[in-house]
Amino acid sequence: MDIKRNLEDVLKKIEIAEKKSISGEKVELIAVTKTHGIDIIKEAIELGVTDIGENKVQEFTTKYEKLGNDVNFHMIGTLQSNKVKYIYDKAKLIHSLDRMSLAKEIERKAQASNIIVNCLVQVNISNEESKGGVSFSETEKFIESLLDFKNLKIVGLMGIAKNTDDLSEIRDSFRRLYNLKEKIKKQNIEELEMKYLSMGMSSDFEMAIEEGSNMVRIGSSIFGKRDY
């Protein structure tokens, strides 16, 4: 596995897609390291990777113990409320906030530690029950319900595209999420910072960037197929 060549290829594709982006923003790469070992991750860090994403809390905490001082950790997978205590003070960003019970637990833990926890609201852009996320129609109402939280800060939105060969459907879902983010951003709500739009993975990140993503979560295109 030539991680160096893969990473260079991904970064080049990001650069090309940025030039076509409707937002014109620089894109932040989150290297998704789930199931991959410490040595491989260290190699990626040495090659310039600054942010990694983990789906499972147990993997997150195990890797954080060894690499927490070397790289920023992102929690990108479904997060159970009873697991918040393990990662809330370690994650640079939680990408998967999608329900009030989770928000309340993050706020409670953050308040007790007197810290601010940055989160993205996950929106179900695929309309698939198997994927988490708040529906498009409920997203603004959900965000409004979080504005009184003092230690949980919403800094953007996250979405996962539908697993389909219909590229126009994928592109449309990305565009809709970008438009929603921009709509909320234009309201200039003091408690919000619509800074990040996290969408795009190995199979669709170029399209996601073209449609306004400024944060992509890429695993297999860098590290190869996962070790299950």
Secondary structure, DSSP 8 states (H G I E B T S, - for coil): --HHHHHHHHHHHHHHHHTT-SS----EEEEE-TT--HHHHHHHHHTT--EEEESSHHHHHHHHHHHTTTSEEEE-S---GGGHHHHTTT-SEEEEE-SHHHHHHHHHHHHHHT--EEEEEEE-TT--TTS--B-HHHHHHHHHTTTT-SSEEEEEEEE---S-S-HHHHHHHHHHHHHHHHHHHTT--TT----EEEE--TTTHHHHHHTT-SEEEE-HHHH-S---
